[in-house]
Amino acid sequence: MNMWCYLPDSVKTVHPLRLVVVVLLLVALSTTLFLTSIARAAPSANKTINFQGRLQTSAGAVVADGHYNIQFKIYQDGTGTAVGNPGGSLKWTESHVNNGGSNGVEVRNGYFSVNLGSVTPFGTSVDWDQDALFLSMNVAGNSATCTTFGSAPCGADGEMLPMKRITATPYAINAGAVNGKTADNFIQLAQGVQTDASTNTSSIHINKTGTGNLIQLQNAGNNVFSVTNSGDIEFGSGGNRAIYVGGAPENTTGNNLTLFAGYGGSGSGSQGGGLFLQGGSAGGDNGEGGSVAITGGVGTGTGKNGSVYIGASDTDAVQIGSTNLTSGTQTINIGNNNAAGGTTNITIGSGPGATGGSTNIQSKDETSITTNGTRRATFAGDSNTLYVGNADGSGNATTANGFTIQGTSSTGSNTQGGALTVQAGSATNGNANGGNLTLSGGSGSGSGATGLVVINTPTFQTTTNDTNCYTGSALVSSSCTFTSTSVNSSSVLIAGFTTAGQVATLPDPAITTAGRIIYVTAANSSKEFTLRANTGAGIGVEQNVTLRQNTTATMIWNGSDWTVAGGSNSASLQNTYDNTPQNAGSADIVLGGGSGNDGLTIRDNNTNPVSGPLLEVQGSNTTSLFSVNSDVNELASNPGAETAGATSTTFPVNTWDVSGAATVTRHTTAGNYIASGQASTKVVATGEISGATNTLKSALIPGKTYTVSMSLRLESGPGNGFGIIYAADGVTPTENCVIDVTLSTSEWKKVSCSFQAPASGITSQNAIAIGKTTEAAQTFYVDNVSVKLGGSDSTGATGNVQVGGGANGGSPTLFTLDKNSSAPAGSNHDALLGSMYYDTTLGKVQCYESEGWGACGASPDNFITISPEYSGAVMHGDGIGAITTDICSDSLNINDGSSAQPTICGSNETYNFYKWTTPETSTQSRAIFVTYQLPATFKDFIPGSTSLMGRTNSSDSAVTYQIYRNNSSTGLTACGSTVSVSTGSQSTWQKVGATGSADPSTCGFAAGDSIVIRVNLNASNNANAYASNLNFTFSNH
């Protein structure tokens, strides 16, 4: 055999390589090539191939001595003429690396000797029984630091070409004649046990290329066992046959017997083979086929009989019965059949000890379960329907029987029965609703009714710890919205609050099918709160239900909104009345006991007040016997602070706000600082002219008189220096209503005043400012604010209690007072002002007024109007000009702008007036003094009732007036300052009332005093100043 060498780069040559290697192959190599295995007869024989050669340079000189890095490869097939041997496949690679200077392949005088397979054993990687095997060699220098062949510092020079084909020696060729077999590889008959010590090969290997059986065994000339040419196993027909595992030794478990069908091959879609057990087919006529019996082994003593497992593991389907039964009936019996016996336990699928697994039962059409010959349940074949009872696959039976689904009854002492749960399917992925569960009575036929769904003791799924409204089953402090999870998963929700006046909002359900019912319960110890649903949907749709502790509201979903059910929550009292037990003295409403505001309260709606009676009692003929009527003309916004803003301590926008250096909050703590209702306005004022403002619902009408009233109470700070002011733009003080009111810390004080709206500058943000006019800090509370048209400008629409039908007819209704022999209470009780009773001792009705109890029927108020020319009036002043009196009347067409006349009266107006005018360029004045003596019955001037009508046509004219008090003891005393009525060009009459200290009600008038009113008319440059009616009202004793 010729070998070769390749001159590596390390010997520094660039010439082509020469094949100059003399190779000596050991006989061991020659005698083992092409054998099935290496030295099988001698297990301890060396399994390497000795390879020798000599390395020379291209010039014929030997390479330097040393340890070289050399790699050997063996290829199968190909031609061995190119690197990598295209067309062949690499079977074996071995690298000899000189790592350390004494490793790799040692070369001396060019000669080397190496045992191939000593580093990388051949194993079974090379099939030596091949004709085309090629050996390649690759040199990578003699670096002593080489660790990986072909990588620096031992880069390889490439495989030497051509590769050397491995051939056999003559002895190996002779060994190939018997395919390398020895005497140990043959079977001999009647030689007892023969030992085959080979590995990875069959002891008997028969390749049948002709016809006939592979194996055929006989006993006395009769076939006993055959392996057919196709691989089938056939037992002889001479008798019954058995396949079994031999019995185990004493006290040892018997071994298993396993039959496997063929495994699928590698690759995609290789199906495993089937395993069939079949009884023998019948022969001749009317013969029955043989049966297949599979039975467990018989136990001994107390041992159980063995079990039969079909599809115990790794089984996709278990088929029992025909897979293509086209006609007839097939019976499959499991357990005792038509015979008395023991209990048959059937487990289909995973048993109780399994860690998982599921079982599916499949039939084409209906599937029925029958016991004792009677059908008990049927699964429909064409729908997801289970018919219980004796129904067929369509749910019908000639005579239908009943059916009971029941949980397990307990037989143990004091042991609860088993629970039974019927549940629709759950959604498990994404945002999807769970399935519905429908319980329905059977449909009637003809005039028959639908059957009932009878529920014994229904209990509803309850959310006892809603995250927002009952966090951790505890009361919460502020308004909340129930979570969607609670609404969509429960039928009972619990909510509770530590502070009163909060709102629990019920959101819409995810499933909007009509008929959903939710019960909302107020937790024990909860403060009163409002349950709100359909928020913002408007009157009649938004639901607001007041709940106290341990009360429940029933909410029913109508398909689009929540509705309120039950008499206790109805918008009408009729259901409540019809369902109220007539006990406690036949009372239809029995109020709850305990402290606090537990009485019956009817409150008008703040946003959309009732136009008419809030409460009315009618006779059988519908005639009003008693009515409490509302005033719908209220201008104050959120006057009782009953409506909260974003939080319970704030207000809605455009209602209450801050004025100056103050804080304004909504006060909801029950106690002395709420006059009525559930809240009041708390004001902490720290600077001068500071407090709160109430934005009015609409802009006031210029020139009209308005009455303001409210309840006030002081908490801390000085009680004096309190005032009420009108701000036309909501910020700038415009008109004083009342100044320097004194408040009390011990009781609420009702404060009333009036003012006239200015002629101009009024905006939609106009407001009433309530606060202190001093520098000292004050904390006070405001409740029940009212702003309405007052005095002669009032429309007459005011809240009142009416007895009888009045102008609407009906029989007269009497108002009967209670009786007593003497005054029922002492004096100095402001809460009793206006009270009456019939005194049986005096035989008269007695009234409680500011002086205490006394006879009713005091003189009425005097309403005084003085028109020009003022009675008893005198004029004063030396101004140059002309003063005249005249009348203007739209009806009489006098000074109404018609027929080229001046326009002094407007539509539907008729007034007497003074006119002052002058051609002088400087202001000229004329004063008119009016004196009116007060009668002996005089008590007080009515606040806000004093006014003067005036008008000007130019900025060069003005009308003012000043009020004085005159008596014999103190003489003439001015009441406040001059009141301006009109200036500039005015298109209408200006009516301006005296306010503050200018109002005679604050000036200390007494009976017998005279009120003196000075009317000042100023003009220049031919401008005109007009004065008309003087008005004031006083009360009498």
MIMI-316910 format. One record per residue (C-alpha): x, y, z. Coordinates in steps of 0.1 Angstrom, whole numbers, padded with zeros to 4 digits, always signed. Layout:
// residues N
XYZ...
This chain:
// residues 1037
+0000+0000+0000+0014+0034-0009+0010+0064+0014+0018+0101+0011+0029+0132+0030+0021+0169+0030+0048+0194+0038+0033+0217+0065+0038+0255+0066+0060+0250+0097+0088+0235+0076+0087+0266+0054+0082+0253+0019+0059+0266-0008+0065+0239-0034+0039+0213-0043+0039+0182-0021+0054+0150-0032+0041+0115-0023+0072+0103-0006+0059+0084+0023+0068+0047+0028+0040+0031+0047+0041+0000+0068+0008-0015+0078+0006-0040+0105-0009-0074+0098-0035-0066+0124-0049-0039+0101-0049-0061+0070-0067-0090+0088-0095-0069+0103-0106-0047+0075-0140-0055+0060-0149-0077+0089-0182-0071+0106-0164-0062+0138-0129-0059+0150-0115-0090+0168-0148-0103+0180-0135-0137+0188-0111-0122+0213-0128-0095+0234-0095-0083+0248-0078-0078+0214-0065-0044+0204-0091-0024+0184-0067+0001+0169-0049+0003+0135-0012+0009+0134-0003+0035+0107+0033+0043+0098+0049+0067+0074+0077+0091+0067+0074+0129+0063+0098+0146+0038+0101+0180+0023+0092+0186-0014+0130+0184-0020+0133+0149-0006+0148+0160+0028+0132+0147+0060+0114+0171+0083+0128+0182+0116+0123+0159+0146+0095+0168+0170+0059+0162+0179+0035+0172+0151-0002+0181+0151-0018+0156+0127-0055+0149+0120-0068+0116+0104-0102+0110+0088-0119+0080+0072-0145+0086+0045-0170+0061+0030-0176+0063-0008-0165+0091-0031-0132+0092-0050-0108+0106-0024-0094+0131-0049-0106+0164-0034-0107+0180+0000-0137+0168+0020-0141+0139-0005-0173+0152-0023-0197+0123-0029-0185+0105+0002-0195+0108+0038-0172+0114+0068-0174+0085+0092-0145+0090+0117-0121+0118+0127-0091+0117+0151-0068+0146+0160-0034+0142+0176-0026+0176+0192+0009+0185+0205-0003+0203+0236+0027+0206+0259+0056+0197+0236+0055+0159+0242+0021+0151+0227+0008+0147+0192+0026+0124+0167+0063+0119+0173+0085+0122+0142+0122+0111+0142+0143+0113+0110+0110+0118+0092+0095+0085+0104+0063+0083+0125+0041+0055+0138+0005+0062+0152-0023+0039+0164-0055+0051+0147-0084+0048+0171-0063+0053+0202-0077+0089+0207-0111+0085+0191-0123+0048+0192-0138+0035+0159-0168+0019+0177-0195+0014+0151-0189+0046+0132-0170+0028+0104-0186-0001+0085-0156-0021+0076-0177-0043+0053-0175-0016+0026-0155-0015-0007-0147+0023-0008-0131+0035+0024-0106+0064+0021-0080+0076+0047-0070+0113+0048-0042+0130+0067-0038+0167+0076-0007+0183+0092-0009+0215+0114+0028+0221+0123+0045+0212+0155+0035+0241+0179+0037+0229+0215+0008+0252+0225-0018+0238+0202-0051+0230+0220-0076+0228+0191-0066+0213+0158-0069+0238+0129-0070+0269+0152-0041+0293+0161-0013+0286+0167-0018+0253+0148-0035+0263+0116-0040+0232+0093-0024+0230+0058-0053+0210+0044-0059+0173+0036-0032+0156+0015-0044+0145-0019-0052+0121-0033-0065+0102-0002-0055+0066+0002-0081+0039-0003-0080+0012+0024-0077-0023+0009-0076-0058+0024-0049-0084+0028-0053-0119+0012-0061-0134+0045-0089-0109+0051-0103-0117+0016-0104-0154+0026-0122-0144+0058-0148-0126+0037-0158-0159+0021-0177-0169+0053-0186-0132+0059-0161-0131+0088-0179-0158+0108-0162-0182+0133-0174-0214+0148-0190-0195+0176-0214-0178+0151-0231-0211+0141-0259-0231+0157-0256-0268+0163-0284-0291+0171-0286-0310+0204-0255-0292+0217-0273-0278+0248-0269-0241+0256-0248-0221+0232-0233-0188+0243-0233-0157+0220-0211-0130+0237-0214-0106+0208-0230-0071+0212-0252-0051+0189-0259-0081+0166-0286-0107+0165-0278-0142+0177-0299-0156+0149-0303-0136+0117-0321-0152+0087-0327-0134+0055-0353-0154+0036-0352-0146-0001-0373-0174-0014-0408-0188-0006-0419-0209+0024-0420-0202+0061-0391-0186+0079-0395-0210+0108-0416-0242+0111-0415-0263+0143-0433-0297+0145-0440-0323+0171-0443-0359+0159-0449-0346+0124-0476-0321+0134-0471-0284+0130-0468-0268+0164-0453-0233+0157-0446-0215+0124-0433-0181+0114-0446-0175+0080-0428-0158+0051-0447-0126+0059-0437-0127+0096-0470-0140+0109-0470-0164+0139-0492-0195+0135-0499-0221+0161-0508-0256+0150-0544-0268+0150-0538-0299+0170-0551-0285+0203-0556-0254+0224-0526-0232+0226-0513-0207+0252-0488-0179+0254-0477-0173+0290-0449-0163+0312-0435-0190+0334-0445-0191+0371-0423-0171+0395-0404-0186+0424-0419-0188+0458-0430-0154+0474-0422-0136+0442-0445-0116+0420-0452-0130+0386-0438-0112+0356-0459-0092+0331-0467-0103+0295-0469-0075+0271-0479-0075+0234-0469-0046+0213-0479-0036+0178-0453-0021+0155-0440+0014+0163-0442+0041+0136-0410+0049+0119-0390+0082+0123-0402+0112+0104-0435+0130+0101-0469+0111+0101-0455+0076+0107-0485+0059+0123-0481+0031+0148-0495-0003+0140-0527-0017+0155-0531-0046+0178-0561-0069+0172-0575-0098+0193-0601-0118+0174-0620-0150+0180-0620-0176+0153-0645-0172+0125-0671-0200+0123-0670-0226+0095-0698-0243+0076-0734-0233+0082-0749-0216+0112-0716-0218+0132-0710-0192+0159-0677-0174+0159-0653-0179+0187-0653-0155+0217-0625-0134+0230-0621-0136+0268-0597-0113+0287-0596-0120+0324-0573-0112+0352-0554-0139+0371-0572-0157+0400-0561-0145+0434-0554-0169+0463-0564-0166+0499-0574-0130+0507-0558-0117+0475-0580-0101+0449-0584-0114+0414-0563-0095+0388-0577-0066+0369-0581-0061+0331-0568-0028+0317-0578-0016+0283-0562+0017+0273-0544+0020+0306-0519+0046+0293-0509+0064+0261-0542+0056+0245-0561+0080+0222-0592+0059+0218-0606+0026+0230-0630+0009+0206-0654-0017+0220-0679-0030+0194-0681-0026+0156-0668+0005+0139-0691+0000+0109-0723-0016+0122-0748-0007+0094-0777-0027+0106-0789-0049+0134-0781-0045+0171-0749-0050+0189-0750-0057+0227-0720-0048+0249-0723-0061+0285-0701-0049+0313-0704-0067+0346-0733-0091+0356-0758-0096+0329-0793-0108+0338-0781-0127+0368-0780-0120+0405-0745-0112+0418-0723-0086+0435-0717-0050+0428-0702-0039+0395-0680-0008+0397-0672+0008+0364-0645+0035+0360-0642+0050+0325-0612+0072+0321-0590+0083+0350-0595+0067+0384-0595+0085+0417-0558+0081+0422-0549+0099+0390-0534+0133+0389-0554+0144+0359-0572+0132+0328-0606+0136+0312-0632+0111+0297-0654+0117+0267-0684+0095+0258-0695+0097+0222-0726+0085+0203-0740+0095+0169-0776+0098+0180-0792+0099+0214-0776+0084+0244-0798+0070+0272-0791+0057+0307-0815+0029+0319-0818+0013+0353-0841-0016+0363-0855-0016+0328-0866+0020+0329-0850+0049+0310-0838+0075+0335-0820+0101+0313-0814+0108+0276-0789+0130+0259-0803+0143+0226-0784+0134+0195-0788+0168+0177-0786+0194+0205-0770+0202+0239-0800+0189+0258-0803+0164+0286-0838+0150+0291-0842+0135+0326-0869+0109+0332-0883+0085+0306-0881+0109+0276-0869+0098+0242-0843+0116+0222-0868+0144+0214-0878+0149+0251-0912+0131+0248-0929+0102+0265-0965+0090+0264-0966+0091+0301-0940+0114+0315-0925+0105+0349-0909+0129+0374-0872+0132+0381-0852+0144+0411-0817+0157+0412-0806+0156+0448-0774+0161+0468-0762+0135+0492-0782+0130+0524-0762+0125+0556-0769+0096+0580-0744+0107+0606-0755+0125+0638-0756+0163+0635-0740+0161+0600-0750+0185+0573-0763+0171+0540-0742+0174+0509-0743+0205+0488-0755+0205+0452-0742+0231+0427-0757+0237+0392-0736+0262+0373-0734+0275+0338-0701+0276+0319-0674+0300+0328-0655+0322+0303-0618+0315+0306-0600+0338+0281-0602+0375+0274-0631+0397+0284-0661+0374+0279-0693+0368+0299-0701+0335+0316-0729+0314+0303-0765+0319+0316-0783+0293+0337-0820+0291+0330-0845+0275+0353-0879+0272+0336-0912+0254+0343-0925+0233+0315-0947+0249+0288-0984+0244+0291-1006+0231+0262-1037+0248+0250-1051+0268+0280-1027+0251+0304-1002+0273+0322-0964+0271+0324-0952+0250+0353-0937+0267+0383-0901+0268+0395-0904+0260+0432-0875+0271+0453-0875+0260+0489-0850+0282+0507-0833+0305+0482-0801+0322+0492-0783+0346+0469-0746+0350+0462-0735+0379+0483-0705+0402+0480-0697+0410+0516-0665+0429+0510-0669+0451+0479-0635+0468+0473-0650+0503+0471-0682+0504+0492-0675+0479+0520-0638+0475+0519-0627+0444+0539-0663+0441+0552-0659+0474+0570-0676+0508+0566-0661+0533+0543-0659+0571+0547-0669+0586+0514-0691+0581+0483-0682+0551+0462-0692+0530+0431-0697+0493+0434-0671+0473+0414-0682+0457+0381-0670+0424+0395-0694+0427+0424-0724+0436+0402-0716+0409+0376-0709+0381+0401-0734+0386+0429-0771+0392+0436-0766+0408+0470-0743+0438+0476-0735+0453+0510-0725+0489+0515-0719+0510+0546-0706+0545+0555-0691+0561+0586-0705+0595+0576-0740+0604+0566-0750+0618+0532-0728+0597+0510-0738+0581+0477-0733+0544+0467-0735+0542+0429-0747+0510+0412-0732+0506+0377-0749+0488+0348-0744+0450+0345-0723+0435+0318-0751+0412+0307-0781+0434+0298-0808+0408+0296-0839+0422+0313-0850+0407+0347-0817+0408+0366-0823+0414+0403-0798+0428+0428-0804+0435+0464-0784+0463+0480-0782+0462+0518-0771+0489+0542-0746+0474+0567-0752+0474+0604-0741+0506+0620-0740+0524+0586-0749+0560+0585-0778+0570+0562-0768+0571+0525-0782+0573+0490-0782+0544+0466-0779+0559+0431-0784+0541+0397-0786+0553+0361-0765+0583+0371-0771+0614+0350-0800+0599+0331-0825+0626+0342-0856+0629+0362-0877+0597+0363-0847+0575+0351-0820+0583+0376-0828+0563+0407-0820+0576+0442-0830+0554+0472-0823+0564+0508-0810+0536+0529-0805+0534+0566-0786+0507+0585-0801+0472+0581-0824+0482+0552-0824+0467+0517-0833+0481+0483-0844+0458+0455-0832+0468+0420-0845+0452+0388-0828+0456+0355-0853+0463+0327-0829+0458+0298-0815+0493+0297-0817+0508+0332-0821+0499+0368-0856+0502+0383-0866+0503+0420-0889+0475+0433-0908+0470+0465-0932+0492+0484-0905+0505+0508-0886+0520+0479-0914+0531+0456-0918+0566+0444-0954+0564+0455-0965+0558+0491-0995+0538+0480-0977+0504+0481-0962+0512+0514-0996+0522+0528-1012+0490+0514-0986+0468+0531-0983+0486+0564-0996+0466+0594-1023+0486+0610-1009+0484+0645-0996+0510+0670-1030+0527+0672-1038+0521+0636-1009+0543+0625-1000+0540+0588-0965+0554+0594-0947+0546+0626-0914+0565+0629-0882+0550+0641-0870+0557+0676-0837+0569+0688-0819+0602+0688-0813+0624+0658-0836+0636+0630-0858+0605+0629-0890+0623+0621-0908+0625+0588-0894+0651+0564-0907+0661+0530-0882+0683+0510-0889+0699+0476-0864+0692+0448-0837+0718+0447-0832+0716+0409-0867+0711+0397-0891+0723+0425-0927+0713+0426-0951+0739+0412-0980+0734+0436-0987+0716+0468-0959+0695+0483-0985+0678+0506-1023+0679+0502-1051+0662+0520-1083+0659+0499-1119+0649+0508-1138+0622+0489-1150+0648+0464-1113+0658+0458-1118+0692+0476-1086+0703+0493-1088+0701+0530-1052+0709+0538-1022+0717+0517-0986+0727+0521-0976+0748+0490-0942+0754+0476-0927+0786+0464-0910+0779+0431-0895+0814+0427-0864+0808+0449-0833+0824+0434-0807+0811+0459-0787+0781+0446-0783+0751+0469-0798+0772+0497-0797+0745+0523-0763+0730+0512-0780+0697+0507-0763+0690+0474-0726+0680+0476-0700+0685+0449-0671+0662+0441-0668+0653+0477-0691+0655+0507-0674+0687+0520-0675+0706+0487-0703+0722+0466-0714+0720+0430-0700+0747+0408-0719+0780+0406-0735+0776+0440-0713+0784+0471-0679+0801+0468-0654+0821+0488-0654+0858+0493-0622+0875+0505-0599+0857+0531-0621+0828+0541-0627+0791+0536-0661+0777+0528-0670+0741+0532-0701+0719+0534-0708+0708+0570-0725+0674+0574-0719+0665+0611-0752+0662+0628-0756+0685+0657-0761+0722+0666-0746+0736+0634-0772+0723+0610-0805+0742+0612-0824+0717+0592-0818+0690+0567-0785+0671+0565-0760+0699+0559-0751+0736+0563-0725+0760+0549-0695+0765+0572-0675+0797+0568-0642+0805+0585-0635+0842+0578-0601+0856+0587-0600+0890+0569-0621+0921+0567-0650+0919+0543-0647+0881+0540-0671+0852+0540-0691+0832+0515-0711+0840+0483-0742+0822+0470-0744+0825+0432-0780+0832+0423-0799+0810+0398-0805+0839+0374-0797+0876+0370-0819+0899+0391-0843+0924+0374-0829+0959+0375-0848+0982+0398-0868+0954+0415-0869+0949+0453-0857+0916+0467-0860+0901+0501-0832+0879+0516-0836+0856+0546-0814+0830+0561-0805+0812+0594-0771+0820+0609-0752+0807+0639-0718+0817+0653-0692+0791+0665-0663+0814+0674-0652+0850+0673-0671+0882+0680-0708+0881+0672-0711+0916+0658-0701+0931+0625-0720+0906+0603-0735+0917+0570-0754+0906+0539-0745+0924+0506-0756+0920+0470-0728+0917+0444-0741+0924+0409-0711+0907+0392-0706+0881+0420-0675+0899+0433-0679+0936+0438-0703+0948+0466-0732+0966+0450-0761+0970+0474-0761+0966+0512-0790+0944+0524-0781+0945+0561-0750+0956+0580-0737+0950+0616-0759+0920+0625-0751+0903+0658-0750+0865+0659-0752+0841+0688-0732+0810+0697-0761+0795+0716-0788+0795+0689-0796+0800+0653-0808+0835+0643-0830+0842+0613-0819+0873+0595-0841+0891+0569-0834+0921+0548-0842+0937+0515-0825+0957+0487-0832+0971+0453-0814+0957+0423-0793+0983+0406-0803+0997+0373-0772+0983+0354-0742+0961+0358-0761+0929+0367-0745+0897+0353-0755+0860+0354-0728+0856+0382-0746+0879+0406-0745+0867+0441-0754+0873+0477-0723+0878+0499-0726+0867+0535-0698+0875+0559-0682+0898+0584-0673+0935+0579-0648+0936+0608-0612+0925+0610-0617+0899+0637-0618+0863+0627-0652+0845+0628-0664+0810+0622-0701+0808+0615-0727+0786+0597-0753+0795+0571-0785+0775+0564-0818+0779+0546-0809+0809+0524-0837+0825+0505-0837+0853+0478-0870+0863+0463-0888+0892+0449-0901+0913+0478-0923+0943+0487-0946+0956+0460-0925+0937+0434-0934+0903+0448-0955+0881+0426-0974+0867+0456-0960+0832+0450-0947+0822+0484-0947+0791+0505-0978+0787+0526-1000+0763+0545-1037+0765+0533-1067+0751+0551-1096+0744+0527-1100+0747+0490-1102+0785+0489-1112+0798+0455-1113+0762+0441-1146+0756+0460-1158+0728+0482-1174+0730+0516-1157+0753+0541-1129+0736+0561-1125+0749+0597-1091+0754+0613-1096+0745+0650-1071+0755+0676-1062+0735+0706-1076+0746+0740-1060+0755+0773-1070+0774+0805-1039+0795+0805-1008+0803+0784-0991+0770+0776-0956+0785+0776-0939+0816+0791-0925+0846+0772-0891+0850+0755-0895+0819+0732-0888+0831+0697-0896+0797+0683-0933+0803+0694-0937+0836+0676-0970+0834+0656-0985+0806+0677-1022+0806+0688-1045+0787+0711-1080+0792+0725-1080+0803+0761-1109+0787+0779-1107+0811+0808-1107+0842+0787-1129+0828+0760-1107+0843+0734-1080+0832+0709-1046+0842+0722-1015+0849+0700-0978+0848+0708-0960+0879+0695-0928+0897+0704-0944+0911+0736-0956+0876+0746-0991+0861+0747-1020+0885+0741-1052+0891+0722-1050+0885+0684-1061+0909+0658-1037+0938+0661-1039+0966+0635-1027+0957+0601-0996+0973+0585-1000+1007+0570-0989+1009+0534-0982+1046+0526-0978+1059+0491-0975+1097+0486-0979+1110+0451-0971+1145+0437-0981+1169+0446-0970+1155+0480-0996+1164+0507-0982+1189+0532-0950+1192+0512-0929+1224+0511-0901+1234+0487-0868+1249+0495-0838+1262+0475-0827+1293+0455-0816+1274+0424-0826+1290+0391-0850+1269+0372-0886+1258+0368-0904+1231+0389-0937+1218+0377-0961+1190+0384-0978+1169+0358-0990+1134+0349-0978+1108+0324-1001+1080+0313-0998+1054+0285-1035+1048+0287-1043+1086+0284-1016+1092+0259-1001+1119+0281-0963+1123+0281-0960+1088+0267-0941+1097+0236-0972+1099+0213-0980+1129+0193-0945+1144+0196-0949+1144+0234-0919+1136+0257-0917+1100+0268-0919+1100+0306-0942+1069+0312-0938+1036+0295-0963+1009+0286-0992+1005+0312-0977+1032+0334-0996+1062+0349-0977+1085+0374-0979+1120+0389-0945+1137+0390-0925+1167+0398-0902+1181+0370-0872+1203+0377-0853+1219+0348-0829+1248+0342-0810+1264+0313-0781+1273+0336-0748+1256+0329-0740+1250+0365-0760+1226+0387-0792+1241+0401-0810+1224+0430-0846+1223+0444-0856+1203+0475-0890+1191+0484-0897+1183+0521-0924+1158+0530-0934+1153+0567-0956+1124+0579-0964+1120+0616-0966+1084+0628-0997+1073+0647-0999+1062+0683-1003+1026+0672-0970+1028+0653-0947+0998+0660-0920+0995+0634-0911+1004+0598-0911+0973+0576-0875+0968+0565-0870+0975+0527-0904+0991+0523-0892+1027+0519-0885+1039+0484-0887+1068+0459-0894+1067+0422-0872+1090+0401-0860+1095+0366-0834+1116+0347-0828+1122+0310-0792+1134+0311-0760+1131+0330-0766+1167+0339-0795+1158+0362-0799+1137+0393-0826+1126+0419-0817+1117+0455-0835+1116+0488-0826+1117+0526-0847+1104+0555-0848+1121+0589-0865+1112+0622-0881+1142+0640-0894+1143+0676-0897+1169+0704-0870+1154+0725-0841+1150+0701-0851+1172+0672-0843+1163+0636-0819+1133+0632-0806+1120+0598-0812+1083+0591-0780+1072+0573-0768+1090+0542-0784+1103+0510-0799+1076+0487-0793+1080+0450-0823+1073+0428-0814+1083+0393-0787+1100+0372-0778+1100+0336-0802+1091+0308-0827+1066+0320-0854+1051+0298-0875+1038+0327-0885+1050+0361-0860+1040+0388-0874+1028+0421-0847+1027+0448-0852+1016+0483-0835+1028+0514-0811+1002+0528-0788+0998+0557-0788+1027+0581-0808+1048+0556-0837+1025+0560-0861+1040+0586-0866+1005+0601-0830+1009+0616-0834+1046+0627-0853+1041+0660-0887+1057+0651-0914+1055+0678-0951+1063+0679-0957+1101+0676-0924+1107+0657-0925+1123+0623-0907+1109+0593-0892+1137+0572-0882+1129+0536-0861+1154+0516-0863+1149+0479-0834+1165+0460-0837+1175+0423-0806+1187+0405-0803+1198+0369-0782+1220+0345-0780+1226+0307-0818+1221+0302-0816+1186+0317-0847+1173+0335-0851+1156+0369-0883+1138+0377-0897+1127+0411-0928+1105+0416-0942+1082+0443-0928+1080+0479-0935+1046+0495-0931+1032+0530-0948+1006+0552-0950+1004+0590-0966+0979+0614-0989+0988+0643-0993+0975+0678
